[in-house]
């Protein structure tokens, strides 16, 4: 494949959208996970075990890129939240 035809986005956005279902879910899921990864690295020396470390080997140092890698690998998946029906008063 020629270098000019290669995408700059790795993993491909199509793969991320297939895993997440929509752009909104992808953005929400990736941003939330990136914050968790940042928290993990900032509290690494404190011995706090409640934060989950990165779930994939990544060459990237940016937490958002690591979050995208996790989503593409299927390690982080969106969870549907069911709304309760409103009761009429």
C-alpha positions as CSV (number, residue, x, y, z in Angstrom):
1,X,0.0,0.0,0.0
2,X,1.4,3.4,-0.9
3,X,2.2,5.8,1.9
4,X,-0.2,8.4,0.5
5,X,-3.2,6.1,0.8
6,X,-2.6,5.2,4.5
7,X,-4.9,6.6,7.1
8,X,-3.5,8.7,9.9
9,X,-6.1,7.2,12.3
10,X,-5.1,3.9,13.9
11,X,-7.3,2.1,14.8
12,X,-9.6,3.1,11.9
13,X,-12.6,5.2,12.8
14,X,-14.8,2.6,11.1
15,X,-13.7,-0.1,13.6
16,X,-14.3,2.2,16.5
17,X,-17.8,3.1,15.3
18,X,-18.7,-0.6,14.8
19,X,-17.6,-1.3,18.4
20,X,-19.4,1.7,19.9
21,X,-22.5,2.0,17.7
22,X,-22.5,5.8,17.3
23,X,-20.2,8.8,17.3
24,X,-21.7,10.1,20.5
25,X,-21.2,6.9,22.4
26,X,-17.6,6.7,21.0
27,X,-16.7,10.1,22.2
28,X,-18.3,9.6,25.6
29,X,-16.7,6.2,26.1
30,X,-13.3,7.2,25.0
31,X,-13.2,10.4,27.0
32,X,-14.3,8.7,30.2
33,X,-11.8,5.9,29.7
34,X,-9.0,8.4,28.9
35,X,-9.7,10.2,32.2
36,X,-9.6,6.8,34.1
37,X,-6.2,6.0,32.4
38,X,-4.9,9.5,33.5
39,X,-6.1,8.9,37.0
40,X,-4.3,5.5,37.0
41,X,-1.0,7.0,36.0
42,X,-1.3,9.9,38.4
43,X,-2.0,7.7,41.4
44,X,0.4,4.9,40.4
45,X,2.7,5.4,43.3
46,X,0.0,5.7,45.9
47,X,-1.0,2.1,45.9
48,X,-4.6,2.7,45.1
49,X,-6.1,-0.4,43.5
50,X,-9.6,0.9,42.5
51,X,-8.5,2.2,39.1
52,X,-8.1,-0.2,36.2
53,X,-4.8,0.0,34.3
54,X,-4.7,0.1,30.5
55,X,-6.0,-3.2,29.1
56,X,-3.9,-3.3,25.9
57,X,-0.3,-2.9,24.9
58,X,0.0,0.4,23.1
59,X,2.8,2.3,21.6
60,X,1.0,5.5,22.3
61,X,1.7,7.6,25.3
62,X,-1.6,9.6,25.1
63,X,-4.4,8.3,27.2
64,X,-7.1,9.0,24.5
65,X,-5.1,6.9,22.0
66,X,-4.8,4.1,24.5
67,X,-8.6,4.3,25.1
68,X,-9.2,4.1,21.3
69,X,-6.9,1.0,21.2
70,X,-8.9,-0.6,24.0
71,X,-12.2,0.1,22.3
72,X,-10.9,-1.3,19.0
73,X,-9.7,-4.5,20.8
74,X,-13.1,-5.0,22.4
75,X,-11.7,-4.5,26.0
76,X,-13.9,-1.5,26.7
77,X,-17.5,-1.8,25.6
78,X,-20.4,0.6,26.0
79,X,-23.1,-0.5,28.4
80,X,-26.7,0.4,27.6
81,X,-28.6,2.1,30.4
82,X,-32.3,1.3,30.5
83,X,-34.5,4.2,31.5
84,X,-37.3,3.6,33.9
85,X,-40.8,4.6,32.6
86,X,-42.1,7.8,34.2
87,X,-45.2,7.3,36.4
88,X,-48.2,9.6,35.8
89,X,-49.3,11.5,38.8
